Amino acid sequence: MEISPQFRGQSGFGNYLAVRIPFAQLAPATPGNAFTDTAQVRFILSPGKGMSDLTVTKAQGERFKNELNRAVKESACLWRPGGFSGREMTGWVVLNIYYTVERNKNKNDFSLHVGYELVNKFPGGNGQWNGK
């Protein structure tokens, strides 16, 4: 593919996830003030057929996997398949998605960082796309 798949949401995929997933509720009430988790998401994007074969792996928290699965499914219409020579093509998308919740002195107040990166690089692709 010359062109990697793209998320077409206006605010970016990381911001999309930050709005759709209750990250502060996913962080366990641990003695420390920071919690982080990472997951790998895989799915196929097809022109005209959308998203299929979605899997979420490598996350520590089962609830994070479930919330991520739900949010990514809901984003299906916001993805554009990659392509070659002006034609859209069916292909895998593999993303590492991570988040960190840092609790401030007031335990009800927190800061959140959500990021992602495209893992699969396509031969001949631009290789520049990532979610940071």
C-alpha positions, 0 to 999 in steps of 0.5 A: 500500500502506498497510503496507510489507513487513516482515522478521519475523525476531526479531533484525532483518534487519541482524542476520540478514545479519551472522550469515548472511554471512562479511563479514570474509572479503569484505573484501580485504586492503587496506592500510587498516583499513576496507572498505565495500560497498553493494548494491541488492536487489530482489525481489517478495513475493507472498501465498502465493507468497513471494519471486520475481525476486530481483536484486542490483546495484551492489555492488563485490564479486562475492562480496558479490553472491553471498553476499547473493543466497544469504542473501536467498533463505534469508530468503524465509519470514521476509518478510511482504508489504505490504498495503492495507485488511487485505489482503496484496498483491503488490509490489516490495521494494527495499533498499540494504544496506551493510556496513563491516568495520574491522580492529583492530590485530590483523588477525584482530580486526574490528568489523562494521556491517551496515545497510539501508534500504527504498528504495521508499516506498509511496503512503499507506504508513507510510514509517517502516520501515527497518533501522537 
